[in-house]
């Protein structure tokens, strides 16, 4: 049983937290699933679903990701139960990844976010250009 600190109440399972509180589990989860690498890995794995991809193939399909970053991203996704990892006892071991049902359920909201970004990118680019043009040219990048 957990004990609440003075001024806090104990959360019951399923109770929503306070997203603005850095200790909020929902905020911590959003920090993990809100990265570009997570979004790309989930997209690539969803395209392969219900099949699996080996680590090297997944890395080839996610341009710009380092081996270390892909490894860290996949470890986090596996830990959260969004991705399943299967190791074949070969030499060297063949490691396969696939989205779980929970991971597949994440693809729809991430896809909606990607569509939003693609739709609004021209407007965002214009706003950035206007902001850059309005900065005084001091010769020092800000």
N, C-alpha and C positions, 0 to 999 in steps of 0.2 A: 504494500500500500504506500502511495506517495503522500507526502505531507506538504500542504500549502504553506508558503511563507506568510508572515504577517502582512495583511492588506491584500492578499491574493486568495482566490478561491480555488479549490481543487477541481480539475477538469474531469468530467466523466467521459468514458469512451464514446466517440461519435460527436461530442460537443464541439462546436466551432470555436476556434481561437480568435485572437485579436491579431489580424494581419500586420498591424503597425508595431506590434511587440516583436523585437528581434528574436525572442525565445519561442515565438509561436511556431508550432510544428508545420503549419500550412505555409508560412513564410519560408521556412527552411526547405520544404519540398519545392516550392516555386523557385528558390535559388538554384536547386539542382536541375529541375526540368526546363528552366527558362534559358539555358545556354544555347548558343548557336550549334555547338557540337552535338548536344542531346537532340535538338530538333532535326539535324541532318541524319544522325544515326537512326532515329526512330523512323524518319521518312524512308530511308534506304531499306531498313528491315521490313517496314510495312509493304513496300513494293515487292518484296520477296515472299511475304506471308502467304501461306502458312509454312513456307520453306525456311531453310537456314542459310546463313552465309558464314564462310570461314573468315577469320580475322583479317587476313591479307586482302581478300576480296572486298570486305567492308571498307578497309582503308583505301583501296583503289577507287571506290565509289564515293568517298567523301573527300573531295579535293581540299588540299591545304592542311589536313589534320596530321599531326605528328603521331608516331607510334605510341609515344607516352600519353598524349592527350586522348587518343582513342581508347587506350587501355584503362585510363582513369575514368573516362565516360562510361565505358561498358561495365566496369566494376560497380559504379554507382547505380546504373540501371539494373544490374543483376541483384544488387543488395536490396533495391526497392521492389524487386519482384516484377519489373517491367520487361526484363529480358531474361531468357533462359540460356544457360551456357552448357554445352555438352562437349566433353573431351574424349576423343578416340585414343585408345592406348597404342598409338603408333610411335615410330621414331622418325622425326620428331613428332610430338603429340599434335593431332589435328583438333583445333578448337573451333566449335561451331556456335553461332548465336542466332536466336530467333526471338521475335516478340511474343510475350505471353498474352493471354486475353486482356489482362490489365494494360499491358503496353499497347495493344491494338486500340484500346479505348482512348488512349492518349493521342493517337494519330489524328483524329478528327479535330480536336481543338487546336493542335499545332498546325494542321493544314489551314484552318480558318485564319490563324495568325499570319501564316505565310502569304495567303491570298490578300489579306488586308495590307501587308507590307508591299506586295507587288502592285496593288491597286493605287496605293497612296505614295509610292516612291517618287513619282514626278513632282508632286506637290511638296514633299519633304525636301527634295533636291532644290526646288525653287526657293523655299524658305531659307535653306542653308546658304544659297547663293546671295539672297537679299541680305541676310545677316552678315555674311562676309564682306559684301560691298559697303555696308553701313559702318564697318569698323574703320577707325582712323588708321591710315597706313603709317605705322611707326617703325617699320623695318624689323620689328620683333614679332615673331609668331606668337599668337595668344592661345 
